[in-house]
Amino acid sequence: MSRILADETGMVDAFMTAIAREIPAYANLDARQLEEVRSIIVWTLRRVLELWAVDGALGAEDIRMFRGVGAVRARDARPLAAVLRAYRVAALAFFDRIGERFADAVSVRDLSALARVWLTVLDQSSEAIFDGYESTGRILSEDRERSLRGLLTDLLLGRQSHAGTLRARLRELDAELPSSFDLMVVSPAATGLDGAERAAALVTAALDARAAGEAADLELTSLHTAMDGVGVALVKAVDVTLLDRLAAGHDLTGALLTGVTAATAPRDHRLAVHGLRHASPLVWTERRVLDRGDLEVVALVTGHPDADPGRVAEAVLGHLAQDDDTRRTLDAVIYSDGAPAAAARLHVHPQTVRYRMRRLAAATGRDPRTPWNRFVFQTALLASAS
């Protein structure tokens, strides 16, 4: 056992790597949470080895500790399935490590005894964690709004990546998500959580009343929360005109992404927050609310990890991204002084250029004569050509 304990650091590192690889919810933990997970793993490993040495069993104090783990996980809304699976993944990593490094020092009988102890601990700890989680969860469920906000936070951070787990969690909350929804991130003039919270609450007023009226009984039509100093709202269908008025009237800047799903929400949220924080002040002289095209361009030119040149043209140009005439005309307009010059480049009538630009403006909501829109169009053309 002393040789195994001497390898404790390497063994725990292997556990942490396996858990982060196998369970998406654990790949997004912050430094404090990772250290907490590590300390629990170290304690569990040492306790298993102690029990193996004396052929013992978990005591009442051990059970209370695991029950406390379940209660804490319920409060921070980490999915129970992911918590319980972490212990199973750690067990597999443990026996892999034993087989790789200590096969010569552990007899079959010793290994059998060790497996029996670990499985017993796994069974008892799982039951205690489940009990602590469920008991605390029942208390938390009394505050449904808080639970729903926890769900939204998990969606945005990618902690709710398994469709089955998400369905189970929604079922517990008597709620359903729309198949797709609009995601809005807003930044108030006043800084701080309270300002962001108020801004998020205000944005939910942009809900399309018709969509709310047509929603199924359990379907969520809006959720909001505050994260990292910005307000975030999930809305089934935003009335964009009303949203623009709200932003102008309450001194808000924001980003709106439509057609978001549970699977795409983490990336879309990252893009929105990044765009809100990194868009040039000059951008806000042209628009109060950034759309997907704006956000993809900001991510690309600032080197954000989620930047994807392949998405830029579609986000900016929509279905016209595949229209060669529109693309050539836009390119000529950007590099020419007016429709006549662009028409001369293309060997078409100036009215043809104007028609195509009107069609482009109607489809994208962008006027290529303004500085930011011109830059967005240029970037989309360059990205699609690469």
N, C-alpha and C positions, 0 to 999 in steps of 0.2 A: 504493500500500500504506500510505503514511503516513496518508492519510485514514481508512482502515479501522482502523488501530491507534489513531487518535485517538478512535474510537467504541468502543474495547474494553470499557469499563465497561457501556455500554448494550447492547452485543452479548452480553456474558456474562450480564447480567441477563435478557435475552430467552431465552438458553439455559436458565437456571435455572428461569424461569417455565414454559417449555415442558416441561421434564423433570418438574417437580413436577405439572403438569397431566396429562401423558400416562401417567406411570408411578407407580402408587399406592405402591410401595415407597419412592420418594423423597419423597413428601409427608409422611412421618412421621419424617424424619431430624432429629436434634437439631442445635444450633448448631455444635458441633464437626464433625459429619459434613458439614453443609452447606458449611462453610468448606473442608473437605478436597475435596469435589466441585468447588467453585468454583476452587480452586487447580489442580486437574488440568485443568479446562476451559481456564483461562487459559494453562497451559503448552501444551496441545494446539493451541489457536488460534494462539499465537505460532509454534509449530513448523510448522504447516501454512503459514502466511504466509511463513516463512523459506524453506521448501522450494519454495514457489510462485515466490519471487523468483529462485531459482537453479536451478529445475527439478531439485531434488534428491530424495533418498529417505531414509527412516528408516535410521539407523545402528544398530550393535549396542547402543550405550548406550540409545538410544530403545526398542529392543525389550526390553531388561532392565527399563526403567522400567515399560512396560506389563505385562510379566509380573509385576512386583511388585504392580501394581494388582490383577491377578487373584488373586494369593495373599492379599492383604489382604481382598479381598471374600469369599473363601472362608472366612477365619477369622472374619469378623463375620457370616457366614451370609446375606449379601445375595444374593438369587437371581441366578444367572448370566445368565438371560434378561433380567432387568431391567437389569443392568450393561451388557450389550452393546447393548440397545435405547437406553440413555441416549445413547450415542455417535451412533446413527442419528438420534435426535430432535434432538440438538444440530446435526448436519449440516444437517437440513432447516431448522432455525431460522436457521442461518448463511446459507444461500442465500436464504431469505425476506428477511433483513435486507439482504443485498447488493442484491437486486432492488428493495427499497423505498427505499434511501438512496444507492446508488452506481451506479445504472443508467447515469447519464450519464458516469461516469468509468471504467467497465470495458467493454472491447470484448468482442465475442462470442468472439474468439480467447483473450483473457485469461480470460474466464469458463470456457471449455472447459478451459484449462490448470489453472485453479484446481479445477474439478470433478474432473479426472483426479488431481491431487495428493491431494485430500481423500479420494476413493474408495480410492486406494492406501493412504493412511494408515489409513483405516477397516478395510480388509481385513487389513493387517499387524498393526494394534493388536488387532483382534478375535482373531486367531489367537494372539497373545502373551498376551492376557488369558485366553483359554480355556485355554491351556496352563498358565499359572500357577494358575488356579483349579482345574483338574482335578488337577494335581500335588499341590497343598496339600490338596484335597478327599480324595484317596486316603489321605493321612496322617491327616486328621481322621476318616475313616470307620472307622479302627481303634478309635476311641473312640465307639462307637455311641450310648452314653447321652448323651454330650455333644452329638452331632449331633441326637438326638431332643429334647434340651432346647432346642437352638437352634431347632428346628422349632416347639416350643411357644411360645417367645418371639415368633417371627415371626407365628404365628397370633394371639396376643393383641395384638400391636402393629399388626396389619393389613398386615404386609409380605407376606403370602402370600395375596394377594387373587385371583389368577387360578387357576381350577380346574385347568387344564392343567398349570401350573407346579407346583401342589401335588401333583398325581398323579405327575408326574415325580420330584419330590423324595422322595415316599414310596416310589416304586419303587426309587430308589437305596438307600434304607434298608431295603428288604425289609419294608415295614410298610404297614398300612392303617388309616385312621381309621374309627371307628364312624360310622354315618350321623348319629347325634347322641350327645351325651355330657353328663356332669355336670361343671360347673366349680366348683371350690371355692377360695376365697381365705381364708387364715387368718392371724391375727396372734397371735404368742406373747406371753406376759407379759414374757419377756426380749427386749430389742430387739437389732437387728443382724442381719446376713446369716446368721450361723451359726444363730441361733435360728429365723429364718424358714425356712432350709433344713431344719432338723430338723422343724419343724412341718409343712412340705409333705410330707416323707417319711412322717411319722406319719399324715397324712390319707389317703395312698394305701392305708393298711391298712383304710380304710372301703370298699374295693372289694367289691361283691357277688360272693361266690365262685361263685354259680350263673351269673352273667353271664360271669365269666372262663372257667368250664368250657364254656360254650356258644359262646365267641368263635371266630371263624375262625382258622386257623393264624397268619396274619400280622397279625391285628387287634390294635391297641394297646388294652389295657384300662386302662392308667394311665400317666401321665407326671407329673413334678413338677419344679418349679424354684423359685427365689426371685427376686423382682423388686421393687426399690424398698422393701426392708425387710419385705415380706410373702411368705408362702409361697403358691404356686399349684399346684393339682393338677387335672389332667384325668383323669377317671375314667369308665369306660363306664357304670357304674351304682352309685350310692352307696347303701349300707345306712344310711338316715337314723337309725335307732335306735342303731346302733353309732357313727355319727358324733357324735350328741349325747353319748354316753357318753365318747367320746374328748375332745371339747371340754371337758366338765366335769372329767374326770379329769386333764387336762394343762393346765388353765388357759388355754384358747384361746378366742378369739372368731373368728367366721368368717361367710362368706356363701356360700350354695349356690344355684347356678342350674342347673336341669335343662333338657333339651331343647335344648342348645347345639349349634350347627353351626359349621363353619369360617367361614361367612359372618357369623354373628352373634357369634362369639367376641370380636372387638375391643370392641364396645359392651358386651357382658355383662361383660367383664373390667373395663372402666372403671367401670361401675355398681357392681360388687362392691367394688373398691378404694375408690371414693368413699364408699360406704355404710359400709364398715368404719371409715373415718377420720372420718366426719361424723355418725354416729348418736349421739344423746345418751347419756350414761352411764346414764340411767334406762332406756333401751331394753334394755341388757344385764342389768338386773335381771329382765326377763321372758323373755329368750331368749338363748341362746349363739350361735345360727346364724341369720342373717338370710336370708329367702327372697326370691324375685323381687318379691313385693308390697312387702315392707319397702324393698327397694332402689329400686324405682320411686318410692315415696313420698318417701324421703330425697332422691333426685335432684330431684324436683319442688319440694319446699319449700326446698331450698338453692340452687335456680337453676342446677343443673348443665347444661352444654350438651347432654347426651344426654337430658334430661328430656322426657317426652312424655305430656301429660295423657291422650291417647287410649289409652295402654297401661295406665294405672293401675288402672282398674276391672277389666279382665280379669285382670291380675296378682293383684289382691287377692281378687276374688270368683269367679274362674274361670267356669265355665259358668253360675253363678247371676247373673252380671252382666246377663244378658238376661231374668232372671225378675223381672217387675214386682212381684209379691207379696212376694218376698224383699226387694227393694230398699225398698219402702214400709215393710215391717215393720222392717227394720234402721234406717231413718231415724226411725221412731216410737220404737223402743227407745232409740236414742242420746239423744233429746230428751225422754225420759219417765223417771219414777222407777218402774221395775219393769214386769213384764208386764201387770198389770191396767190401769195408766195407758196403756200403749202400746195395749192392746186397745181401751180406750175411745176413743182417737184414731182407731183404724181401724174401729171398730164391728164387732169380731170377738170371739170368745171368748178369754180369756187362754191357754187351752190351745193354741189355734191359733198364738198368738205364740210360745209355748214350743216348739212343734213346729218352726216355721219357723227359730227360732234354733238348735235342736239340729241341724237339717239344714244350716244355714249353718256351724256350728262343725265339723261332720263333714267338710264339703267344703273348708273353708279352714284348719282347724287353729287358728282364732282365737276367743277368748272376748271378746265386745265389752264385758265388764265390767271388763277390765283397761285401764289408762290408754293404753298404747301401741297395743294393738289397737283401742281405741275411736277413737284419733286416725287410725290407718290406714284404718279403715272410713269415718270422716267425710271424709277426704281423697279416698278413692276415689269416694264419692257426689258430692262437689262437683266433682271433675275430670270425671266422666262427664256432669254436668249442664251443663258450660260449652260 
